[in-house]
């Protein structure tokens, strides 16, 4: 794909044409050619023209990009044209609450001292609207399902169907993460994409001060992601606690565990959401137990 893009953008050799240089200007000629993308004919509108310059055909980059599913953006401050398109790896990272209108992929992480820089791509599903502000929240876990880093990106302005490159920075070095997860939203997504809390959070710790419910499990490679709602009726005295979920099969055999992270256990009241990651696939569990242990 990259070679294809570069070849067309930089120019396709055609029959020789005389070109006259004058100072810092050039003389080019209109080149009335037709275009076919994967066998389908496409016509330029009156805003676009193909030029013949120095024996090469020059194609308007926006016309080319939009016809192969890419998006183009010009940054006036940087004087930079950005072309974003989906690679063979795809944009396969989805929100754990089954929100499929925003996907992320092609993540690259770089350790920069006390921080980690994240570069990736985000796609907003076709037909969602125009001029929307997309918000991304990324979490990164090690091989044991322990949260080791997080980063957020806000106010990415996008239209439906667009792909854009984004950058984010998180504290610490988590460049050697094992699995990443995504929470995503945009400003016109309507009612809570995470659904409304159930009337009762029926999985309770023995102390009854923490309860969870509405559990949604998703298999991610060699891990299971757990999303749900959580309530803390009585705050703990510190965050030095391990709050975990244990999952059992129909024979009451333990098939997986996950640690709930990124929650402030010293704040009580209300119902929020949580995420937990565990090794293996235990999406077909039968029962679950919530435990709270002091570290």
Secondary structure, 3 states (H helix, E strand, C coil): CHHHHHHHHHCEECCCCCCCEECCEECCEECCCCEEECCEEECCCCCCCCEEECCEEECCHHHHHHCCCCEEEEECCCCEEEEECCCCCCCCEEECCCCCCEEEEEEEEEEECCEEEEEEEEEECCCCCCCEEEEEEEEEECCCCCEEEEEEEEEEEECCCCEEEEEEEEECCCCCCCEEEEEEEECCCCCCCCCCCCCCCCEECCCCCEEEEEEEEEEECCEEEEEEEEEECCCCCCCCEEEEEEEECCCCCEEEEEEEECCCCCCCCCEEEEEEEEECCCCCCCEEEEEEEEC
